[in-house]
Amino acid sequence: MKGLRFLQVMVLACIIMIPILIILFLRGFSTNTYSIPVLYENGVEDPYNECSYDNEGQHTIPAFRLWDQDSVLRGRNEMSGKITIVDFFFTSCPSICPVMSKEMERVQDAFRDESLVQIYSISLDPDYDTPEVLSRYAGLYGAKPDRWFFLTGDRSEIYELARCGFVLPAIDGGKNPDDFVHSDKFILVDEEGRIRGYYSGTNREGVDQLILETKVLLHGKR
């Protein structure tokens, strides 16, 4: 009789445990994780030896100082502790730059009230793109003074920064806007200066992905 009673208790326990185990099983598979890679953990190749700083080990954005649209020096130091979205452009660009700037305006709108996110748009034509020119251009796209910074400065520093720091192609077009070669990529840089991703600035889906992954990084900072 005791044996039958024990068997009944065990059967009842199994019946109760089955739905609990199912819930735990499904919960384990429903956990959403979104991992954003850290790029260039082993450094950046420099086949032409054009980079003036160490390219071994985890690559981070090197030190730089450029003038913004308000003639204030800004650079790598101001990136620390913040998520920075970067692109390279020039105001007289006849092709992709207006599209990129319009998409970057959308990025700004997505993080308008987020003090931990900022934007650097760096000119590849610094001789023409003075702070005054950049200030007018910033106005065309509704740039917030404390969020979206348009940068200019020494030409050689900017091109080395593009190629070696942000690992992007950049060819100086001189005085002919049609001869400039540069990437349409937006670069996502985390608070430690590490590159986390590249996204097409002329493609709405690519920019949507950038916005999503920026939000993921923000969530990780909180």
Secondary structure, 3 states (H helix, E strand, C coil): CHHHHHHHHHHHHHHHHHHHHHHHHHHHHHCCCCCCCCCCCCCCCCCCCCCCCCCCCCCCCCCCEEECCCCCEEECHHHCCCEEEEEEECCCCCCCHHHHHHHHHHHHHHCCCCCCEEEEEEECCCCCCCHHHHHHHHHHCCCCCCCEEEEECCHHHHHHHHHHHCCCCEECCCCCHHHCEECCEEEEECCCCCEEEEEECCCHHHHHHHHHHHHHHHHHHC
